[in-house]
Amino acid sequence: MMNADNTVRSDHRENIVIIGGGFAGVTLARALEKKLPERFDLFLLSRNDYITYNPLLPEVVGASVLPGHVVVPLRRILKRTRIRMVEVGSIDLEKRTVTYVKPIEDTIPFVHLIFAVGLDANLDTVPGMAAHGLPLKTLGDALYLRNRVIGCLEEATLTYDNDRNRLLTNFVVAGGGFSGVEAAGEIHDLLAEAAPLFKRVNPDHCKVHIVHSGDRLLPEVRKSLGRYTEGIMRNRGIDIQLSTRVSAVDARGVTLDNGTRIDAATVISTIGAQAHPFVTALPIANARGRIETGPTLQVPGYDNIWALGDCAVVPNAIDNAPSPTTAQFAVQQATLLVHNLLASIEGHSQKTFSYEAKGQLAAVGHRKAVAEIYGHRVAGLGAWFLWRAFYLARIPTFAWKVRLFMEWNWSLFFHKDVSLLGFERSGTAGSKETSAVVPLRVVK
């Protein structure tokens, strides 16, 4: 019996199934395509048919790059892999089957199953965040936030209410890690360039706030770099609240744990993550919904179940601590898993995960970045070029590298696009089908 892609049905083959199309899953699939024996079929199940380069999402928010330049179609980089853009519904570890439910329902048997699903945003960590906060996890989140910033400026130029005007042009970012710092920097840059184009919007009233529970920004890098980042952002006019938490969120801003208020129409959450529901339902998931693995990335008690990336708790032999949930570690775990999976199939010995980070980079806006590479600290414009070079090297295929390189060069010499990108279909005007419209109330 044949399926739509004219190959033997999946239940007639030895299937290796990867769940997740992020850094870890795609790196693993690309490597396995070259080394996996021909008798195996390789499946990759993902909710999207592209890989998103998440570190570049803040640049989409700040209109520094176009949305299409931070994603690469999976079918352009995976040739042998059977890609299924689906939503996984359930997994039976004993029967060795994966069932997906959208857009159609079907079941795939497997001989090896690999979890590389990452984590979802969790907006339930702060009261009111789910109702009024905005995450930054996906391309859709980034595009919505870009439109949100521009939409707020559009409404601010319509209102004659000064308090409403200030509310619309204030933005709070919860979290001072990489995502929070980069998002705040990009939003600040976008406001600085766009605000003068809008009548009755005072650029001096446009404000970005970072609320961070730690005593310094970027806890992932050395203290001196975190302090340097703080100094740069404060000098540019970004308000930074350290050793402070958001205790509640409402339609008009946030309340902090010290009792103070920040009024803002937009609150962005870069804190909190949660596992996918089909993972938390499994007996191998821990109390937080993540999958604990052994040092070889195998799940204890199973010789054919593996996990890597953000969804996994992988011990690192370097320090005997769980590996950080960063793309750098996910890629190295994928490299190891290729070896161990093939070793398991061929009956050879497996290796344990042992990796020391080569460094960290973060863009802080206004063509500045901070970096720590092999213990050496770099900051400023040089670090910014290094940041761009690093992520350009990570983009697969020459064509997509050129696209991003040209877009970055374009943005060096020309203004940002400050148009509101709507997706309203013909004949639906006035309906609620316009995903890009910012749901703000106009006050005249």
Stockholm file with secondary structure:
# STOCKHOLM 1.0

chainA/1-444         MMNADNTVRSDHRENIVIIGGGFAGVTLARALEKKLPERFDLFLLSRNDYITYNPLLPEVVGASVLPGHVVVPLRRILKRTRIRMVEVGSIDLEKRTVTYVKPIEDTIPFVHLIFAVGLDANLDTVPGMAAHGLPLKTLGDALYLRNRVIGCLEEATLTYDNDRNRLLTNFVVAGGGFSGVEAAGEIHDLLAEAAPLFKRVNPDHCKVHIVHSGDRLLPEVRKSLGRYTEGIMRNRGIDIQLSTRVSAVDARGVTLDNGTRIDAATVISTIGAQAHPFVTALPIANARGRIETGPTLQVPGYDNIWALGDCAVVPNAIDNAPSPTTAQFAVQQATLLVHNLLASIEGHSQKTFSYEAKGQLAAVGHRKAVAEIYGHRVAGLGAWFLWRAFYLARIPTFAWKVRLFMEWNWSLFFHKDVSLLGFERSGTAGSKETSAVVPLRVVK
#=GR chainA/1-444 SS CBCTTSSBCGGGSEEEEEECCSHHHHHHHHHHHHHSCTTEEEEEEESSSEEECGGGHHHHHTTSSCGGGGEEEHHHHCSSSEEEECEEEEEETTTTEEEEEESSCEEEECSEEEECCCCEECCTTSTTHHHHEEECSSHHHHHHHHHHHHHHHHHHTTCCCHHHHHHHTEEEEECCSHHHHHHHHHHHHHHHHHGGGSTTCCGGGCEEEEECSSSSSCTTSCHHHHHHHHHHHHHTTCEEECSCCEEEEETTEEEETTSCEEECSEEEECCCEECCHHHHTSTTBCTTSCEECCTTSBCTTCSSEEECGGGEECEETTTTEECCSSHHHHHHHHHHHHHHHHHHHHTCCCCCCCCCCCEEEEEEETTEEEEEETTEEEEEHHHHHHHHHHHHHHSCSHHHHHHHHHHHHHHHHSCCCCCCCCCCCTTCTTSSCCTTCCCCCCCC
#=GC SS_cons         CBCTTSSBCGGGSEEEEEECCSHHHHHHHHHHHHHSCTTEEEEEEESSSEEECGGGHHHHHTTSSCGGGGEEEHHHHCSSSEEEECEEEEEETTTTEEEEEESSCEEEECSEEEECCCCEECCTTSTTHHHHEEECSSHHHHHHHHHHHHHHHHHHTTCCCHHHHHHHTEEEEECCSHHHHHHHHHHHHHHHHHGGGSTTCCGGGCEEEEECSSSSSCTTSCHHHHHHHHHHHHHTTCEEECSCCEEEEETTEEEETTSCEEECSEEEECCCEECCHHHHTSTTBCTTSCEECCTTSBCTTCSSEEECGGGEECEETTTTEECCSSHHHHHHHHHHHHHHHHHHHHTCCCCCCCCCCCEEEEEEETTEEEEEETTEEEEEHHHHHHHHHHHHHHSCSHHHHHHHHHHHHHHHHSCCCCCCCCCCCTTCTTSSCCTTCCCCCCCC
//
